[in-house]
Amino acid sequence: MLHDLFPPGIQHVLDLAGIFVFATAGALLAVRKNFDVFGIAVLALVTALGGGLFRDLVIGAVPPAAFGELSFFVTPLVAAAIVFFLHPEVQRINRAINVFDAAGLGLFSVSGTIKAYEYGLGLTASAALGVATAVGGGVLRDVLANEVPSLLRDREMYAVPALVGATMVALCIAFEVLNPVTSGVAVVTTFLLRLGAMRLHWKAPLAWNRRSSVQEDAPDRRP
């Protein structure tokens, strides 16, 4: 299982790193929307924890990990405070944040799929919840910020890499080859797909033979 890839302490640090980066993304969007300090904190929390909360409530893992582990709840607040005071400097390391965000996407899509399966869900449902773990917080963030959810207009393929990683885990479970190595390969594959999409501007396809005169919105400004 994924939790056997690293010692528990290192795994915990990786989880916190992913939460921190997702929270930073949410807080930066709140700053761009001119939200006050409470709004910045809410968007940071929702972005970082929303996907995991949804997964845990669906599978009946209560209390959710976000409330059972204080550091999971405090970390987004720390990220919000940093962005509140230092957002111009944070914006300057945008590229580095994107790289860590891609790593978090891979880690959460894989760990979300595994946890859902461990709680008795089927392979398809587990993969779906793996994707929800990775991108669910971003959807809630966009809704609260009055933006079209990035999941519905997957510019630079954010949800697709998560789906690939979750599907790889589900297939490994089906063929009984899930182990630390194959789980790690799924994480790395998701990570590299996301980086490739950002660098090469890959996009999910639009409707076949689309003739609409409506122009696509400006490119997503995801940090």
C-alpha positions as CSV (number, residue, x, y, z in Angstrom):
1,M,0.0,0.0,0.0
2,L,1.0,3.6,-0.5
3,H,1.5,4.1,3.2
4,D,4.3,1.5,3.1
5,L,6.2,3.5,0.5
6,F,7.8,5.7,3.2
7,P,8.2,5.6,7.0
8,P,5.1,7.1,8.7
9,G,6.9,10.3,9.6
10,I,8.0,10.9,6.0
11,Q,4.5,10.1,4.7
12,H,3.0,12.5,7.2
13,V,5.4,15.3,6.0
14,L,4.4,14.5,2.3
15,D,0.7,14.8,3.2
16,L,1.3,18.1,4.9
17,A,3.3,19.4,2.0
18,G,0.5,18.6,-0.4
19,I,-2.0,20.2,1.8
20,F,0.2,23.3,2.2
21,V,0.6,23.7,-1.6
22,F,-3.2,23.2,-2.3
23,A,-4.0,25.7,0.5
24,T,-1.6,28.3,-1.0
25,A,-3.3,27.9,-4.4
26,G,-6.7,28.6,-2.8
27,A,-5.4,31.6,-0.8
28,L,-3.8,33.1,-3.9
29,L,-7.1,32.9,-5.7
30,A,-8.8,34.6,-2.8
31,V,-6.3,37.5,-2.9
32,R,-6.9,37.9,-6.6
33,K,-10.6,38.1,-5.9
34,N,-10.0,40.7,-3.2
35,F,-11.4,38.5,-0.4
36,D,-10.8,39.6,3.2
37,V,-8.7,37.6,5.7
38,F,-11.6,35.3,6.6
39,G,-12.2,34.6,2.9
40,I,-8.6,33.8,2.3
41,A,-8.6,31.4,5.2
42,V,-11.8,29.7,4.0
43,L,-10.5,29.2,0.5
44,A,-7.2,27.9,1.7
45,L,-9.0,25.3,4.0
46,V,-11.5,24.3,1.4
47,T,-8.9,23.8,-1.4
48,A,-6.6,21.8,0.8
49,L,-9.1,19.6,2.7
50,G,-12.3,19.6,0.6
51,G,-11.4,16.5,-1.5
52,G,-10.3,14.4,1.4
53,L,-13.3,15.4,3.5
54,F,-15.7,14.4,0.6
55,R,-13.9,11.0,0.3
56,D,-14.0,10.3,4.0
57,L,-17.7,11.2,4.4
58,V,-18.6,9.0,1.4
59,I,-16.7,5.9,2.7
60,G,-17.7,6.5,6.3
61,A,-14.3,7.2,7.6
62,V,-15.4,9.4,10.5
63,P,-14.2,11.6,12.0
64,P,-12.5,12.6,8.7
65,A,-8.7,12.7,8.8
66,A,-8.8,16.5,8.5
67,F,-10.4,16.7,11.9
68,G,-8.6,13.8,13.5
69,E,-5.2,15.2,12.9
70,L,-4.7,18.8,14.1
71,S,-1.7,19.5,11.8
72,F,-4.0,18.8,8.8
73,F,-6.2,21.6,9.9
74,V,-3.5,24.0,11.0
75,T,-1.3,23.8,7.9
76,P,-3.8,25.5,5.6
77,L,-4.2,28.3,8.1
78,V,-0.4,28.8,8.1
79,A,-0.4,28.9,4.3
80,A,-3.3,31.4,4.4
81,A,-1.3,33.6,6.8
82,I,1.8,33.5,4.6
83,V,-0.2,34.5,1.5
84,F,-2.0,37.2,3.4
85,F,1.2,39.0,4.3
86,L,3.6,37.9,1.5
87,H,1.4,37.3,-1.5
88,P,3.6,39.3,-4.0
89,E,6.6,37.1,-3.1
90,V,4.5,33.9,-3.2
91,Q,3.4,34.9,-6.7
92,R,7.0,35.1,-7.8
93,I,7.6,31.4,-7.1
94,N,4.5,30.4,-9.1
95,R,6.4,27.8,-11.1
96,A,7.7,26.0,-8.1
97,I,4.2,26.0,-6.5
98,N,2.9,24.3,-9.7
99,V,5.6,21.6,-9.5
100,F,4.6,20.8,-5.9
101,D,0.9,21.0,-6.8
102,A,1.5,18.3,-9.5
103,A,3.2,16.1,-6.9
104,G,0.3,16.6,-4.5
105,L,-2.1,15.7,-7.3
106,G,-0.3,12.4,-7.9
107,L,0.0,11.6,-4.2
108,F,-3.7,12.3,-3.3
109,S,-5.2,10.6,-6.4
110,V,-3.4,7.4,-5.6
111,S,-3.8,7.5,-1.8
112,G,-7.5,8.4,-2.2
113,T,-8.1,5.4,-4.4
114,I,-6.4,3.1,-2.1
115,K,-8.2,4.3,1.0
116,A,-11.6,4.1,-0.8
117,Y,-10.9,0.5,-1.8
118,E,-9.8,-0.4,1.8
119,Y,-13.2,0.8,3.0
120,G,-15.0,-1.7,0.7
121,L,-15.8,0.3,-2.4
122,G,-15.5,-1.3,-5.9
123,L,-12.6,-0.5,-8.2
124,T,-14.5,2.0,-10.3
125,A,-15.9,3.8,-7.3
126,S,-12.5,3.8,-5.7
127,A,-10.9,5.4,-8.7
128,A,-13.6,8.0,-8.9
129,L,-13.1,8.9,-5.2
130,G,-9.3,9.0,-5.9
131,V,-9.9,11.7,-8.5
132,A,-12.3,13.5,-6.1
133,T,-9.7,13.5,-3.4
134,A,-7.2,15.1,-5.7
135,V,-9.4,17.7,-7.4
136,G,-12.5,18.1,-5.2
137,G,-11.0,20.9,-3.1
138,G,-10.3,22.9,-6.3
139,V,-13.9,22.4,-7.4
140,L,-15.2,23.8,-4.1
141,R,-12.7,26.6,-4.2
142,D,-13.9,27.7,-7.7
143,V,-17.5,27.5,-6.8
144,L,-17.0,29.7,-3.7
145,A,-14.9,32.1,-5.8
146,N,-17.7,32.3,-8.5
147,E,-15.5,30.7,-11.1
148,V,-16.3,28.0,-13.6
149,P,-14.8,24.9,-11.9
150,S,-11.6,23.8,-13.5
151,L,-12.8,20.3,-13.5
152,L,-15.4,21.2,-16.1
153,R,-13.0,23.1,-18.4
154,D,-9.8,21.0,-17.9
155,R,-7.3,23.5,-19.2
156,E,-3.8,22.0,-19.2
157,M,-5.2,18.7,-18.1
158,Y,-5.5,18.9,-14.3
159,A,-8.1,16.2,-13.8
160,V,-6.9,13.9,-16.5
161,P,-3.6,13.0,-14.9
162,A,-5.4,12.4,-11.6
163,L,-7.8,10.0,-13.5
164,V,-4.8,8.2,-15.0
165,G,-3.2,7.7,-11.7
166,A,-6.3,6.5,-10.0
167,T,-7.1,4.1,-12.9
168,M,-3.6,2.7,-12.7
169,V,-4.1,1.9,-9.0
170,A,-7.5,0.3,-9.7
171,L,-5.9,-1.9,-12.4
172,C,-3.1,-2.9,-10.1
173,I,-5.6,-3.9,-7.4
174,A,-7.6,-5.9,-10.0
175,F,-4.5,-7.8,-11.1
176,E,-3.2,-8.1,-7.6
177,V,0.0,-6.3,-8.3
178,L,-0.5,-3.3,-6.0
179,N,2.7,-2.8,-4.0
180,P,4.9,0.2,-3.0
181,V,6.6,0.1,-6.4
182,T,3.5,0.1,-8.6
183,S,1.8,2.7,-6.3
184,G,4.9,4.9,-6.7
185,V,4.8,4.5,-10.5
186,A,1.2,5.7,-10.5
187,V,2.2,8.8,-8.4
188,V,5.1,9.6,-10.7
189,T,3.0,9.0,-13.8
190,T,0.4,11.5,-12.6
191,F,3.1,13.9,-11.6
192,L,4.9,13.8,-15.0
193,L,1.6,14.0,-17.0
194,R,0.7,17.1,-15.1
195,L,4.1,18.7,-15.7
196,G,4.0,17.8,-19.4
197,A,0.5,19.3,-19.7
198,M,1.7,22.6,-18.1
199,R,4.9,22.8,-20.2
200,L,3.4,21.7,-23.5
201,H,-0.1,23.2,-22.9
202,W,-2.0,20.0,-23.4
203,K,-5.7,20.3,-23.1
204,A,-8.6,18.0,-22.9
205,P,-10.6,17.9,-26.2
206,L,-13.7,20.0,-26.7
207,A,-16.9,18.7,-28.2
208,W,-16.4,17.0,-31.6
209,N,-16.8,19.3,-34.6
210,R,-17.7,22.2,-32.3
211,R,-19.1,25.2,-34.3
212,S,-20.1,27.5,-31.4
213,S,-19.2,31.2,-31.9
214,V,-18.7,31.6,-28.1
215,Q,-15.1,32.3,-27.3
216,E,-13.3,30.3,-24.7
217,D,-12.6,32.1,-21.4
218,A,-9.2,33.5,-20.7
219,P,-6.6,30.8,-19.7
220,D,-6.9,29.4,-16.2
221,R,-4.6,31.3,-13.8
222,R,-4.1,28.4,-11.4
223,P,-1.0,29.1,-9.3
